[in-house]
Amino acid sequence: MAGAMVSASTGAMNSLLGKLATLMGKEYSKLKGVRKEVASLQDEFNSMKALLDKLADMDELDIQAKEWRNQVKDMSYDIEDCIDDFMHHIGKNVVTTGFVKKTAQLLKNLRVRHQIASKIQEIKIRVKDANERHMRYKLDECTPKPSCVPIDPRVVAIHTEAANLVGIDVPREELAKLLMGEEQVLKVVSVVGFAGLGKTTLANQVYCKLEGQFECKAFVSVSQKPDIPKLLNKILSKIGGHFSHIDELDDLENIKKHLKDKRYFIVIDDLWDPSAWKIIKCAFPENNFGSRVLITARIYDVALSCCSYRQQYVYNMRPLDKENSRRLFFSIIFDSSQSCPDAYEDLSADILKKCGGLPLAIISIASLLAGQSNSKWEYVQNSLGSMFQGNPNLGDMMQILDLSYKSLPNHLKTCLLYIGMYPEDHIIQKDDLLRQWIAEGFVISKVRGLDAEDVAENYFNELINTSIIQPVDTNYTGEVLSCRIHDLMLDLIRVKCAEENFIHVVDGSQAVTGLHKKTRRVSLQYHGAEGGVIVTTINGSLSQVRSVVAFTTVSLPSFLGFKYVRVLFLEFWAGRTKKKHTSSRSQAQKIDLTGLCGLFLLRYLKVSSNSSLDLPHELWGLEYLETLVLNVEKGTISVPSDVAHLCRLLHLIVPSGVSFADRIVSFKSLRTLGAFDVSTSSMDSIMSLGELTNLRDLQILCSSFPVTHVVEEALRSSLERLSCSSSLNLNKLVLSVPRFPCTLFGHEWSILSRFSAHLQSLNLKEMLFSSVPKWIGQLHGLHDLNLWVREVLLKDDDISILAGLPSLVHLSLHVQQCSKERIIIPGHGVKFPVLKSLKLYCPKSLPVFEEGAMPKLHRLRLVLEVVNQGPDDLTKWKLGPSMDMGHLPADVKEIKIGMSWSLRKSISRWNVDAAQSAMRSSFSWHHPGVRLIFR
């Protein structure tokens, strides 16, 4: 496989060689002096690249080799920056008229050529020095290690199951028993143990087992340096409270007020500091409803202090025993029904002994060994050495994880190291990560007919399969949408990044002192009063940085000095400081990006903030921009008028209400567009949608309810023209353009059936049809459907239309009103053959499942509005053997039942607990293993 343009092991050498070749092309044939100098450098850089590739394949390097490698990588970045400057200035030169303008242009060209000539002489001196050190250190005598066989990705689907289930049954029951008991007062229990033992897994298992018994529940993770206001907002969002966005004291009071008269269950995962708990615990009222709080911690004193120093409420996490270690190990490497082959028995026993019952270590090594030869097992056994002798500790775990890291090919090492830009416990969105890799040049643009985004997704999936990063959110087809990385692996990544000068993390004023002009990627993770000092220090000191990500609640640095930046990723949530910082907060309410056009190499820009945003009036300088995502909650965004002329733009995502005043026909390259708001866009823009034939993901909405007839006609005409394109590959369509409440959509929208060739996801939120449209049945490739109908007509076989969709995995059906007959889910024939998830909004009654209905269903969610005979009807609800939901498929894992606010208010006059108990009894009669959750 050809090398990526930029990597941790070779720096920008590949990219540099490509640009040197460009300078030798016809386009620059008139620059004879420059071309002669460039030709003399090409051979030197090719030789250096070959040696860098050789060194990258070696496990360990001596100090001299590391020094030479790092200096050559830095030189490659510097030289590429120089060439980028030169090509940018030359590229801006245009044909001018008039003597004065021509003379000025000539003088400018001479000045640029003089500057590049001077730079080339500096480069030649650095190259000569590097070659002398190369010979002096005798680097050609270095011997690389044998190349590793690629890891078999068979373990992709079993990591979660193995990590959660093997050896978890006994501790789960023990902890649940300790946590619950008979006490009605608030009880706090802690789980303590070092990283990698499975504290989070155990806490999550107990949470899943018990959450149905509580009215309010939340599972939140805490970083080593917690952002308390952000943590409180997380809890508020999980329990359904109201945000203040102003003061953490207000958030504490909001949580306490919301939980005052409720039974709640809160899990605080990975708490590091007792002082953080002193603040957090103020949010939890001491009520007498049997509320519970579960803490996980690595430090015993922290765990003990959370339990008010009552040792009986501290649960000590234990390593896996020998048998469960073997089960976990072999379930990943071999088929779970097979025993270990004799040839691997001794090797596996030795490796497991050194793993010491640590699930994370076992999973990492097993993932490395899956499908490998006996010699590979011996290599791993010998490499582990005696690292697990004695009591395991953090250093031992780092060595284990380092082995998994070293097994990766170089292109995946680079992509993994870039994850070090994100904070601890951060949920990383796959789309963000992939587009940042591409913008940085880590991804080969064309491999076996795949474009850069497809290749990047393959890289991501490979990392998921190795168990080095863990999936968080998946869609209904099993695609991973977001991930996270274990704290220990993140620690290892940060160590590697420091060695390679790959990333610098600024998480405090002391971290700023390590910044220097050779810092290429910086992650800003500061909060509080020290932010001002950090910003002052940073401004003007990072001119050569290529990626900047910021996760902060205070002021941001000026980005105008980041001349060579490719990636800007900003998460800025102001207003989470204490009241004494209100004045400084108010000064930081606006993000100024008006000077953006000077960042001529910018490829990726995403801003997420609750502050207002100032953009330039034009984006003419951003000719390489591929991704523009603006997710702001405050103020009005006006997209620059010339955004449609960014010919490389692939992804444009903006909030509703953003105006597209001009024709957007120039968006020929665009793959993602959302949200396109028809109520604020010009008629020309709406009509131009039909020309965007490269779209894969399109979101259209109308923020000013309702949509007018003229706009709807124009939109429908555009979509009709779009559907006629033979090159269109539209995978996802969100269409939310509601009419007046009494006006229904009909057959005129059957044009959507023309997208059947590629359309996999269709969301028609708030577009109310009279009944299930018959044309829906033509969308045979649909995996995901969200449909709103006034009623379901049994005589018209509405359900059968949906049941006949052969690829449908997830269905969300919102029924406004029901006919006299109840909704029947048919069971005869092949109906809903692959449906795994059903969300059904039923206004009056529960559906009836016939025998054999939805054979693959795993998750069911019902939202109830009203019941026929009255609210107390739910307390009398029983499931007989041939009615209601007695015929739900045996594979159903989870059932969520939601009640509208009006229904809950009505039922509150009776006994909500009794109603829920009746439902639980009914479901457990036929499905004793189902997880029942009330929302």
Secondary structure, DSSP 8 states (H G I E B T S, - for coil): ----SSBTTTBTHHHHHHHHHHHTSGGGTT-HHHHHHHHHHHHHHHHHHHHHHHHHT-S---HHHHHHHHHHHHHHHHHHHHHHHHHHHHHH-----SHHHHHHHHHHHHHHHHHHHHHHHHHHHHHHHHHHHHHHHTGGG-----------GGGGGTHHHHHHHTTTHHHHHHHHHHHHSS--S-EEEEEE--TTS-HHHHHHHHHHHHGGG-SEEEEEE--SS--HHHHHHHHHHHHT----SS-HHHHHHHHHHHHTTS-EEEEEEEE--HHHHHHHGGGS---SS--EEEEEESSHHHHHHHTTT-GGGEEE-----HHHHHHHHHHHHS-TTS---HHHHHHHHHHHHHHTT-HHHHHHHHHHHTT--HHHHHHHHHHHTTTTSSS--HHHHHHHHHHHHHTS-HHHHHHHHHGGGS-TT--EEHHHHHHHHHHHT-S-S-BTTB-HHHHHHHHHHHHHHTTSEEEEEE-TTS-EEEEEE-HHHHHHHHHHHHHHT--EEE-SHHHHTT--TT--EEEE---STHHHHHHHHHTTS-TT-SEEEEEESS----STT-TT--EEEEEE--S-S-GGGHHHHHHTSEEE-TTGGG-TT--EEEEEESSEEE--S--TT-TT--EEEEEESSS-----TTGGG-TT--EEE--TT----S--TT-TT--EEEEEETTTS-HHHHHHGGG-TT-SEEEEE-SSSS--HHHHHHHHHHHHHHHT-TT----EEEEE----TT--B-GGGGGGGGGTTT--EEEEEEEEESS--GGGGG-TT-SEEEEEES---TTTTHHHHHHT-TT--EEEEEESS--SS--EE--SSS-STT--EEEEEESS---EE-TT-STT--EEEEEE---SS-GGGGGG----TTSTTTT--TT--EEEEEE-HHHHHHHTTS-HHHHHHHHHHHHHHH-TT-EEEE-
